[in-house]
Amino acid sequence: MREMGLESKGKPRVTVWFDGDCPLCRAEIALYQKLDQKAGRVAFVDLTGDGTCPINRADMLARFHAQEAGGPLISGAKAFAAMWKQVTPFQPLGYLAQLPLILPFLDWLYGQFLKVRPRLQSLMVAREKRQG
């Protein structure tokens, strides 16, 4: 398991786990890493490899997971909101996403995305093969 984002001056405020074998995940996490590079408020943990997972590895790979310092493991839209609150341009979205009327909608939307994720991954893999 590779952990990135810990080169910051302080301890990260949130840890997120992602599937480094997924081209969608890699692209999205690369954006967040770039935006958080100086602040270092997020630890990005690539689940590829033999690293320890807080829960079953398959469950970790099936949904986006995060953990705020000292807090419980969270997933889905709640995990995205926790990360967004730490990444400067996404901070307003992170706070809005936690509102009681918005969070359930975002979690539903994330569930819909998960249904098409395998197809999108296949398309991105095919695209990478054509380019590379």
N, CA, C and O of each residue as an XYZ file, in Angstrom:
528
protein
N       0.872     -1.170      0.000
C       0.000      0.000      0.000
C       0.911      1.222      0.000
O       1.810      1.333      0.834
N       0.681      2.123     -0.921
C       1.481      3.336     -1.009
C       0.676      4.491     -0.441
O      -0.504      4.650     -0.755
N       1.317      5.297      0.396
C       0.644      6.435      0.998
C       1.305      7.700      0.472
O       2.528      7.836      0.507
N       0.484      8.621     -0.013
C       1.005      9.847     -0.582
C       0.361     11.029      0.104
O      -0.781     10.946      0.555
N       1.091     12.136      0.186
C       0.522     13.332      0.779
C       0.999     13.549      2.199
O       0.548     14.483      2.862
N       1.908     12.703      2.685
C       2.368     12.836      4.055
C       3.630     13.682      4.174
O       4.188     13.820      5.263
N       4.079     14.247      3.059
C       5.280     15.060      3.105
C       5.001     16.462      3.634
O       5.888     17.316      3.624
N       3.807     16.701      4.083
C       3.419     18.011      4.585
C       4.063     18.274      5.936
O       4.610     17.367      6.564
N       3.993     19.525      6.377
C       4.567     19.934      7.651
C       3.800     19.352      8.824
O       4.401     18.992      9.836
N       2.483     19.252      8.707
C       1.657     18.738      9.784
C       1.074     17.383      9.431
O       1.281     16.846      8.343
N       0.343     16.859     10.388
C      -0.321     15.575     10.167
C      -1.580     15.800      9.334
O      -2.306     16.767      9.562
N      -1.848     14.906      8.359
C      -3.062     15.057      7.543
C      -4.319     15.030      8.409
O      -4.365     14.374      9.450
N      -5.324     15.752      7.957
C      -6.593     15.826      8.679
C      -7.563     14.742      8.251
O      -8.506     14.418      8.973
N      -7.330     14.187      7.083
C      -8.198     13.120      6.575
C      -7.344     12.162      5.746
O      -6.404     12.569      5.064
N      -7.696     10.889      5.825
C      -7.049      9.864      5.010
C      -8.101      9.319      4.055
O      -9.228      9.030      4.456
N      -7.726      9.181      2.795
C      -8.626      8.584      1.806
C      -7.923      7.381      1.178
O      -6.709      7.388      0.974
N      -8.705      6.364      0.881
C      -8.203      5.168      0.240
C      -8.762      5.118     -1.171
O      -9.940      5.404     -1.386
N      -7.921      4.754     -2.136
C      -8.382      4.701     -3.523
C      -7.775      3.514     -4.250
O      -6.758      2.960     -3.833
N      -8.414      3.141     -5.336
C      -7.997      2.025     -6.170
C      -7.014      2.528     -7.225
O      -7.417      3.115     -8.230
N      -5.740      2.297     -6.992
C      -4.711      2.749     -7.924
C      -4.712      2.021     -9.253
O      -4.046      2.452    -10.195
N      -5.450      0.922     -9.346
C      -5.573      0.204    -10.617
C      -6.704      0.752    -11.476
O      -6.824      0.395    -12.647
N      -7.525      1.610    -10.906
C      -8.674      2.174    -11.624
C      -8.262      3.482    -12.297
O      -7.851      4.419    -11.612
N      -8.362      3.564    -13.622
C      -7.953      4.796    -14.304
C      -8.812      6.000    -13.914
O      -8.308      7.122    -13.885
N     -10.082      5.794    -13.619
C     -10.936      6.899    -13.160
C     -10.433      7.423    -11.817
O     -10.285      8.628    -11.614
N     -10.176      6.485    -10.909
C      -9.717      6.856     -9.562
C      -8.368      7.574     -9.621
O      -8.169      8.596     -8.964
N      -7.448      7.030    -10.414
C      -6.116      7.647    -10.528
C      -6.220      9.081    -11.018
O      -5.560      9.971    -10.481
N      -7.041      9.313    -12.032
C      -7.180     10.660    -12.598
C      -7.778     11.625    -11.577
O      -7.295     12.745    -11.413
N      -8.823     11.184    -10.899
C      -9.472     12.065     -9.927
C      -8.553     12.335     -8.733
O      -8.423     13.480     -8.298
N      -7.923     11.299     -8.208
C      -7.036     11.467     -7.055
C      -5.827     12.323     -7.434
O      -5.349     13.105     -6.612
N      -5.330     12.191     -8.650
C      -4.198     13.024     -9.085
C      -4.552     14.506     -9.000
O      -3.713     15.324     -8.621
N      -5.784     14.854     -9.350
C      -6.224     16.243     -9.239
C      -6.219     16.695     -7.781
O      -5.688     17.758     -7.458
N      -6.807     15.891     -6.905
C      -6.847     16.254     -5.488
C      -5.442     16.338     -4.895
O      -5.163     17.225     -4.087
N      -4.558     15.422     -5.289
C      -3.180     15.446     -4.797
C      -2.476     16.735     -5.216
O      -1.772     17.358     -4.421
N      -2.672     17.121     -6.457
C      -2.042     18.340     -6.956
C      -2.539     19.558     -6.176
O      -1.753     20.423     -5.791
N      -3.849     19.612     -5.951
C      -4.431     20.757     -5.252
C      -4.065     20.780     -3.765
O      -4.021     21.849     -3.157
N      -3.805     19.618     -3.182
C      -3.491     19.524     -1.754
C      -1.992     19.443     -1.487
O      -1.576     19.362     -0.331
N      -1.195     19.464     -2.515
C       0.239     19.221     -2.386
C       0.910     20.097     -1.329
O       1.650     19.585     -0.489
N       0.670     21.375     -1.356
C       1.325     22.281     -0.399
C       0.737     22.168      0.997
O       1.478     22.164      1.980
N      -0.578     22.077      1.099
C      -1.234     22.031      2.410
C      -1.034     20.682      3.094
O      -0.844     20.626      4.309
N      -1.074     19.601      2.328
C      -0.872     18.271      2.893
C      -1.909     17.866      3.923
O      -1.594     17.166      4.885
N      -3.126     18.297      3.728
C      -4.179     17.973      4.699
C      -4.814     16.614      4.451
O      -5.580     16.120      5.279
N      -4.491     16.001      3.293
C      -5.079     14.715      2.944
C      -3.966     13.692      2.718
O      -3.006     13.954      1.992
N      -4.107     12.528      3.346
C      -3.215     11.397      3.068
C      -3.950     10.512      2.067
O      -5.067     10.064      2.327
N      -3.326     10.268      0.938
C      -3.916      9.447     -0.115
C      -3.274      8.069     -0.059
O      -2.060      7.943     -0.218
N      -4.076      7.039      0.166
C      -3.568      5.682      0.293
C      -4.048      4.852     -0.891
O      -5.245      4.632     -1.077
N      -3.087      4.402     -1.683
C      -3.362      3.563     -2.843
C      -3.525      2.126     -2.353
O      -2.605      1.558     -1.764
N      -4.680      1.549     -2.595
C      -4.981      0.202     -2.108
C      -4.341     -0.911     -2.921
O      -4.460     -2.079     -2.552
N      -3.664     -0.581     -4.020
C      -3.005     -1.633     -4.786
C      -1.800     -2.118     -3.992
O      -1.096     -1.334     -3.356
N      -1.585     -3.391     -4.043
C      -0.486     -3.966     -3.273
C      -0.999     -4.742     -2.073
O      -2.169     -5.118     -2.008
N      -0.106     -4.972     -1.130
C      -0.425     -5.842      0.004
C      -0.599     -5.093      1.316
O      -0.425     -5.676      2.385
N      -0.933     -3.833      1.253
C      -1.056     -3.043      2.474
C      -2.252     -3.416      3.322
O      -3.171     -4.101      2.873
N      -2.220     -2.956      4.547
C      -3.301     -3.203      5.490
C      -4.463     -2.265      5.210
O      -4.265     -1.078      4.952
N      -5.666     -2.798      5.262
C      -6.885     -2.023      5.070
C      -7.660     -2.016      6.383
O      -7.629     -2.996      7.127
N      -8.350     -0.923      6.670
C      -9.144     -0.877      7.900
C     -10.307     -1.865      7.907
O     -10.776     -2.266      8.972
N     -10.770     -2.257      6.724
C     -11.828     -3.265      6.589
C     -11.444     -4.163      5.419
O     -10.363     -4.012      4.850
N     -12.294     -5.070      5.068
C     -12.061     -5.982      3.958
C     -11.643     -5.218      2.702
O     -12.282     -4.236      2.325
N     -10.575     -5.670      2.061
C     -10.028     -4.979      0.881
C     -11.058     -4.844     -0.239
O     -11.143     -3.789     -0.868
N     -11.827     -5.875     -0.496
C     -12.842     -5.821     -1.555
C     -13.880     -4.742     -1.255
O     -14.320     -4.030     -2.158
N     -14.266     -4.624      0.004
C     -15.212     -3.575      0.397
C     -14.596     -2.194      0.217
O     -15.275     -1.256     -0.201
N     -13.304     -2.068      0.532
C     -12.610     -0.785      0.361
C     -12.555     -0.383     -1.114
O     -12.683      0.793     -1.452
N     -12.365     -1.372     -1.981
C     -12.267     -1.098     -3.410
C     -13.621     -0.832     -4.055
O     -13.698     -0.210     -5.114
N     -14.676     -1.297     -3.423
C     -16.010     -1.162     -4.009
C     -16.582      0.243     -3.864
O     -17.407      0.657     -4.679
N     -16.163      0.977     -2.848
C     -16.667      2.328     -2.563
C     -15.516      3.198     -2.107
O     -14.500      2.702     -1.620
N     -15.682      4.494     -2.269
C     -14.686      5.459     -1.805
C     -14.787      5.570     -0.284
O     -15.880      5.746      0.255
N     -13.649      5.469      0.406
C     -13.612      5.531      1.866
C     -12.664      6.626      2.342
O     -11.669      6.941      1.689
N     -12.994      7.188      3.479
C     -12.146      8.205      4.112
C     -12.281      8.078      5.617
O     -13.190      7.429      6.135
N     -11.346      8.719      6.300
C     -11.405      8.770      7.756
C     -10.809     10.097      8.207
O      -9.638     10.388      7.960
N     -11.633     10.887      8.868
C     -11.127     12.124      9.441
C     -10.350     11.757     10.692
O     -10.680     10.774     11.355
N      -9.325     12.528     11.028
C      -8.464     12.228     12.172
C      -9.301     11.933     13.415
O     -10.097     12.760     13.858
N      -9.103     10.750     13.959
C      -9.810     10.360     15.163
C     -11.249      9.942     14.971
O     -11.923      9.592     15.939
N     -11.736      9.970     13.737
C     -13.136      9.642     13.474
C     -13.317      8.240     12.932
O     -12.346      7.514     12.715
N     -14.566      7.865     12.714
C     -14.857      6.544     12.150
C     -14.581      6.507     10.647
O     -14.474      7.550     10.003
N     -14.470      5.324     10.108
C     -14.341      5.139      8.676
C     -15.682      5.485      8.031
O     -16.727      5.012      8.476
N     -15.651      6.301      6.992
C     -16.873      6.711      6.292
C     -16.709      6.394      4.811
O     -15.590      6.215      4.329
N     -17.830      6.325      4.090
C     -17.746      6.004      2.667
C     -18.767      6.806      1.882
O     -19.616      7.498      2.443
N     -18.658      6.690      0.552
C     -19.603      7.354     -0.336
C     -19.489      8.867     -0.287
O     -18.399      9.420     -0.138
N     -20.635      9.528     -0.415
C     -20.670     10.985     -0.474
C     -20.105     11.619      0.796
O     -19.480     12.678      0.741
N     -20.324     10.977      1.925
C     -19.797     11.504      3.189
C     -18.261     11.526      3.162
O     -17.644     12.456      3.682
N     -17.653     10.513      2.563
C     -16.200     10.454      2.440
C     -15.686     11.534      1.485
O     -14.667     12.170      1.752
N     -16.388     11.734      0.386
C     -15.994     12.803     -0.534
C     -16.094     14.162      0.155
O     -15.200     14.996      0.015
N     -17.169     14.385      0.893
C     -17.342     15.660      1.595
C     -16.197     15.894      2.573
O     -15.687     17.010      2.671
N     -15.791     14.858      3.294
C     -14.686     14.992      4.247
C     -13.395     15.388      3.534
O     -12.640     16.227      4.024
N     -13.150     14.783      2.381
C     -11.947     15.125      1.616
C     -12.062     16.527      1.031
O     -11.127     17.323      1.127
N     -13.203     16.827      0.427
C     -13.378     18.138     -0.201
C     -13.179     19.276      0.794
O     -12.663     20.332      0.425
N     -13.576     19.081      2.042
C     -13.413     20.138      3.055
C     -11.943     20.496      3.271
O     -11.633     21.568      3.790
N     -11.048     19.609      2.878
C      -9.617     19.828      3.090
C      -8.888     20.338      1.856
O      -7.762     20.822      1.964
N      -9.508     20.239      0.688
C      -8.857     20.611     -0.575
C      -9.395     21.975     -1.005
O     -10.568     22.112     -1.349
N      -8.532     22.965     -0.980
C      -8.914     24.365     -1.085
C     -10.037     24.699     -2.067
O     -11.056     25.222     -1.616
N      -9.934     24.443     -3.358
C     -11.039     24.885     -4.217
C     -12.349     24.120     -3.983
O     -13.417     24.579     -4.386
N     -12.264     22.967     -3.340
C     -13.457     22.149     -3.105
C     -14.078     22.364     -1.726
O     -15.117     21.778     -1.422
N     -13.459     23.190     -0.892
C     -13.942     23.353      0.481
C     -15.413     23.765      0.570
O     -16.148     23.167      1.355
N     -15.874     24.749     -0.191
C     -17.303     25.098     -0.089
C     -18.206     23.912     -0.428
O     -19.223     23.694      0.230
N     -17.836     23.151     -1.449
C     -18.606     21.976     -1.828
C     -18.619     20.948     -0.695
O     -19.636     20.301     -0.447
N     -17.488     20.804     -0.016
C     -17.406     19.864      1.099
C     -18.374     20.204      2.212
O     -19.020     19.319      2.773
N     -18.478     21.484      2.534
C     -19.412     21.898      3.589
C     -20.859     21.798      3.119
O     -21.729     21.377      3.882
N     -21.122     22.177      1.881
C     -22.483     22.048      1.336
C     -22.925     20.593      1.257
O     -24.080     20.264      1.527
N     -21.994     19.734      0.886
C     -22.319     18.317      0.714
C     -22.762     17.662      2.010
O     -23.438     16.634      1.975
N     -22.401     18.224      3.137
C     -22.765     17.630      4.422
C     -24.141     18.063      4.915
O     -24.625     17.551      5.925
N     -24.767     18.988      4.221
C     -26.084     19.453      4.653
C     -27.103     18.311      4.558
O     -27.050     17.508      3.626
N     -28.024     18.238      5.515
C     -28.981     17.124      5.574
C     -29.813     16.912      4.309
O     -30.192     15.777      4.019
N     -30.104     17.954      3.557
C     -30.881     17.780      2.332
C     -30.013     17.396      1.134
O     -30.510     16.828      0.161
N     -28.742     17.702      1.204
C     -27.854     17.477      0.062
C     -27.131     16.129      0.138
O     -26.993     15.442     -0.873
N     -26.672     15.752      1.330
C     -25.896     14.518      1.470
C     -26.638     13.276      0.967
O     -26.042     12.481      0.241
N     -27.910     13.076      1.319
C     -28.600     11.886      0.792
C     -28.697     11.889     -0.740
O     -28.578     10.839     -1.372
N     -28.912     13.057     -1.327
C     -28.973     13.144     -2.784
C     -27.623     12.793     -3.403
O     -27.564     12.045     -4.379
N     -26.532     13.331     -2.838
C     -25.192     13.029     -3.359
C     -24.856     11.553     -3.184
O     -24.206     10.958     -4.043
N     -25.294     10.964     -2.084
C     -25.038      9.545     -1.876
C     -25.819      8.711     -2.898
O     -25.302      7.717     -3.407
N     -27.049      9.107     -3.199
C     -27.829      8.431     -4.234
C     -27.123      8.571     -5.587
O     -27.007      7.602     -6.337
N     -26.657      9.778     -5.887
C     -25.961     10.034     -7.142
C     -24.692      9.184     -7.239
O     -24.389      8.637     -8.299
N     -23.962      9.076     -6.145
C     -22.757      8.247     -6.115
C     -23.127      6.783     -6.379
O     -22.412      6.086     -7.098
N     -24.225      6.321     -5.810
C     -24.702      4.957     -6.060
C     -25.007      4.723     -7.528
O     -24.738      3.645     -8.060
N     -25.569      5.733     -8.185
C     -25.850      5.624     -9.618
C     -24.549      5.555    -10.417
O     -24.436      4.792    -11.376
N     -23.568      6.364    -10.007
C     -22.259      6.332    -10.659
C     -21.618      4.949    -10.524
O     -21.034      4.439    -11.480
N     -21.727      4.340     -9.334
C     -21.118      3.027     -9.123
C     -21.685      1.973    -10.061
O     -20.999      1.005    -10.391
N     -22.926      2.147    -10.492
C     -23.541      1.201    -11.429
C     -22.899      1.262    -12.809
O     -22.824      0.247    -13.501
N     -22.435      2.441    -13.217
C     -21.827      2.587    -14.546
C     -20.298      2.612    -14.486
O     -19.633      2.624    -15.522
N     -19.753      2.621    -13.285
C     -18.297      2.692    -13.111
C     -17.541      1.605    -13.878
O     -16.551      1.923    -14.537
N     -17.964      0.331    -13.824
C     -17.209     -0.689    -14.576
C     -17.119     -0.392    -16.073
O     -16.077     -0.618    -16.689
N     -18.187      0.106    -16.648
C     -18.175      0.432    -18.083
C     -17.240      1.613    -18.351
O     -16.481      1.598    -19.319
N     -17.296      2.620    -17.502
C     -16.409      3.779    -17.654
C     -14.947      3.370    -17.495
O     -14.078      3.870    -18.209
N     -14.679      2.464    -16.564
C     -13.312      1.972    -16.387
C     -12.830      1.264    -17.652
O     -11.698      1.465    -18.092
N     -13.686      0.446    -18.222
C     -13.317     -0.265    -19.454
C     -13.008      0.706    -20.583
O     -12.046      0.516    -21.327
N     -13.818      1.737    -20.710
C     -13.582      2.748    -21.741
C     -12.261      3.468    -21.523
O     -11.531      3.733    -22.478
N     -11.949      3.788    -20.267
C     -10.687      4.482    -19.990
C      -9.484      3.589    -20.216
O      -8.456      4.055    -20.708
N      -9.588      2.326    -19.871
C      -8.492      1.384    -20.126
C      -8.248      1.272    -21.622
O      -7.102      1.299    -22.068
N      -9.320      1.145    -22.399
C      -9.184      1.069    -23.859
C      -8.537      2.335    -24.412
O      -7.695      2.274    -25.309
N      -8.936      3.475    -23.871
C      -8.370      4.760    -24.310
C      -6.878      4.836    -23.979
O      -6.084      5.286    -24.805
N      -6.493      4.398    -22.780
C      -5.084      4.395    -22.385
C      -4.269      3.506    -23.298
O      -3.144      3.852    -23.657
N      -4.828      2.351    -23.684
C      -4.110      1.430    -24.575
C      -3.885      2.045    -25.943
O      -2.827      1.871    -26.549
N      -4.912      2.783    -26.436
C      -4.764      3.445    -27.749
C      -3.713      4.541    -27.693
O      -2.977      4.744    -28.658
N      -3.636      5.236    -26.592
C      -2.698      6.349    -26.469
C      -1.278      5.909    -26.139
O      -0.309      6.591    -26.474
N      -1.167      4.761    -25.479
C       0.118      4.415    -24.950
C       0.893      3.360    -25.543
O       1.997      3.070    -25.081
